[in-house]
Amino acid sequence: MKIKISTSLSVVIRIALWLFMLIGGAWYSFVHDYNGTLFNSFVFHLLSAVIGIIVLIFAFRAAANGGRELSRGRVGNIPRLETNKLVSSGIYSCMRHPMLFGLTLLPLGWALLLGLPTYITFLAPMQMIFIIMMVVIFEEMEVQRKFEKEYDEYRKKVPMVSLRLECLKILFKSM
């Protein structure tokens, strides 16, 4: 059976890296935290799981809202998760990387859901910083190469991320 992936190698590599970070972080933290006091606390796990679910809901809402708006940048028959038209409307008028901003919350939400103290306090923040660095380095570079001067003008007007309340309301709104 041959699996056909209709997206760019760059996207496939990023998804594989995300999965490796999330699964690897959970495995490492589980092994490290297994005999710890917090790991064996029902109250800690209950509170952590509730907060984790809330964080994950926000992460997935941001990804869905950003992705829905980004799909307007697909003109013609191009691979999924790719664009060939610069999107600067909706949430993209507030921030350049709303989808990835929301997904930056994913490691923290996952760590909280699992209730793994090492993951929550150490690995999730490191993974979040790594995701931000990937956006700053790779995503910006790819979009710049694809849209050139149009992106230069857009980048001058719109910040990478915005914490303005009206932007966050759009980003995390319910579908």
C-alpha positions as CSV (number, residue, x, y, z in Angstrom):
1,M,0.0,0.0,0.0
2,K,1.4,3.4,-1.1
3,I,0.6,6.4,1.0
4,K,0.3,9.7,-1.0
5,I,1.0,12.9,0.9
6,S,-0.2,15.9,-0.9
7,T,1.7,18.6,0.9
8,S,5.2,20.0,1.0
9,L,8.1,18.2,2.6
10,S,8.5,21.2,4.9
11,V,5.0,20.7,6.4
12,V,5.5,17.0,6.8
13,I,8.8,17.5,8.6
14,R,7.2,20.0,11.0
15,I,4.3,17.7,11.8
16,A,6.7,14.8,12.4
17,L,8.8,17.1,14.7
18,W,5.7,18.2,16.6
19,L,4.7,14.5,17.2
20,F,8.2,13.6,18.2
21,M,8.3,16.5,20.7
22,L,4.9,15.7,22.2
23,I,5.3,12.0,22.5
24,G,9.0,12.1,23.5
25,G,8.3,14.8,26.1
26,A,5.5,12.7,27.6
27,W,7.6,9.6,27.6
28,Y,10.6,11.3,29.2
29,S,8.5,13.1,31.8
30,F,6.5,9.9,32.7
31,V,9.7,8.0,33.3
32,H,11.2,10.9,35.3
33,D,8.1,11.7,37.3
34,Y,6.6,8.2,37.9
35,N,7.6,7.9,41.6
36,G,7.2,11.6,42.5
37,T,4.7,13.1,44.9
38,L,2.8,15.2,42.4
39,F,2.6,12.3,39.9
40,N,0.8,10.3,42.6
41,S,-1.6,13.1,43.7
42,F,-5.2,12.7,42.5
43,V,-5.9,16.4,43.2
44,F,-2.9,17.5,41.2
45,H,-4.0,15.4,38.3
46,L,-7.6,16.6,38.4
47,L,-6.7,20.3,38.5
48,S,-3.9,19.8,35.9
49,A,-6.2,17.9,33.6
50,V,-9.0,20.5,33.8
51,I,-6.5,23.4,33.1
52,G,-4.9,21.3,30.3
53,I,-8.3,20.8,28.6
54,I,-9.0,24.5,28.7
55,V,-5.5,25.3,27.2
56,L,-6.0,22.7,24.5
57,I,-9.4,24.1,23.6
58,F,-7.8,27.5,23.1
59,A,-4.9,26.0,21.1
60,F,-7.2,24.1,18.8
61,R,-9.6,27.0,18.4
62,A,-6.7,29.3,17.3
63,A,-5.4,26.7,14.9
64,A,-8.9,26.1,13.4
65,N,-9.7,29.8,13.1
66,G,-6.3,30.6,11.6
67,G,-6.5,27.6,9.3
68,R,-10.0,28.5,8.1
69,E,-8.9,32.0,7.3
70,L,-5.7,30.8,5.7
71,S,-7.6,28.4,3.4
72,R,-8.7,31.6,1.5
73,G,-5.1,31.7,0.3
74,R,-5.5,28.5,-1.7
75,V,-6.3,29.4,-5.3
76,G,-6.4,26.5,-7.7
77,N,-5.3,22.9,-7.2
78,I,-2.5,23.2,-4.6
79,P,-1.6,20.9,-1.7
80,R,-3.4,21.0,1.5
81,L,-1.8,23.3,4.2
82,E,-0.2,25.4,1.4
83,T,-1.1,28.8,0.0
84,N,-0.4,30.7,-3.2
85,K,-2.1,34.0,-2.2
86,L,-1.1,36.1,0.8
87,V,-3.9,36.2,3.4
88,S,-4.2,39.5,5.2
89,S,-7.8,39.6,6.2
90,G,-9.7,38.4,9.3
91,I,-7.3,37.4,12.1
92,Y,-4.4,37.8,9.7
93,S,-5.1,41.6,9.8
94,C,-4.2,41.4,13.5
95,M,-1.2,39.1,13.5
96,R,0.9,37.3,10.9
97,H,1.0,33.8,12.5
98,P,-2.2,33.3,14.5
99,M,-2.5,29.6,13.8
100,L,1.1,28.9,15.0
101,F,0.6,31.3,18.0
102,G,-2.3,29.1,19.1
103,L,-0.4,25.9,18.5
104,T,2.4,27.2,20.7
105,L,0.0,26.5,23.6
106,L,-0.2,22.8,22.6
107,P,2.8,21.5,24.5
108,L,1.6,23.2,27.7
109,G,-1.9,21.9,27.3
110,W,-0.7,18.4,26.6
111,A,1.7,18.5,29.6
112,L,-1.1,19.7,31.9
113,L,-3.6,17.2,30.6
114,L,-1.1,14.4,31.3
115,G,-0.2,15.8,34.7
116,L,3.5,15.4,34.3
117,P,5.4,17.9,36.4
118,T,8.7,17.7,34.5
119,Y,6.9,18.3,31.3
120,I,4.8,21.2,32.7
121,T,7.7,23.1,34.3
122,F,10.6,22.3,32.0
123,L,9.9,20.6,28.6
124,A,6.7,22.3,27.6
125,P,8.3,25.8,28.0
126,M,11.3,24.7,26.0
127,Q,9.1,23.3,23.3
128,M,7.1,26.5,23.2
129,I,10.3,28.5,22.7
130,F,11.4,26.1,20.0
131,I,8.1,26.5,18.2
132,I,8.5,30.3,18.3
133,M,12.0,30.0,17.0
134,M,10.8,27.8,14.1
135,V,8.1,30.4,13.2
136,V,10.6,33.2,13.4
137,I,13.3,31.4,11.3
138,F,11.5,29.0,8.9
139,E,7.9,30.2,8.5
140,E,8.9,33.9,8.1
141,M,11.6,32.8,5.6
142,E,9.3,30.7,3.5
143,V,6.5,33.3,3.4
144,Q,9.0,36.0,2.5
145,R,10.4,33.9,-0.4
146,K,6.9,33.0,-1.6
147,F,5.4,36.5,-1.6
148,E,8.4,38.8,-1.6
149,K,7.5,42.6,-1.7
150,E,3.8,42.0,-0.9
151,Y,4.9,40.3,2.3
152,D,7.4,43.1,3.1
153,E,4.6,45.6,3.0
154,Y,2.3,43.3,5.1
155,R,5.1,42.6,7.6
156,K,5.6,46.4,8.1
157,K,1.9,46.8,9.0
158,V,1.1,43.6,11.0
159,P,3.0,42.2,14.0
160,M,4.0,38.6,14.2
161,V,1.7,38.1,17.2
162,S,-0.7,40.5,18.9
163,L,-1.9,40.3,22.4
164,R,-4.5,43.0,21.9
165,L,-7.9,41.9,23.3
166,E,-9.8,42.3,20.1
167,C,-7.3,40.2,18.2
168,L,-7.4,37.4,20.9
169,K,-11.2,37.4,20.8
170,I,-11.1,36.7,17.1
171,L,-8.3,34.2,17.5
172,F,-10.0,32.1,20.2
173,K,-13.6,32.6,19.2
174,S,-15.8,29.5,19.2
175,M,-16.7,28.0,15.9
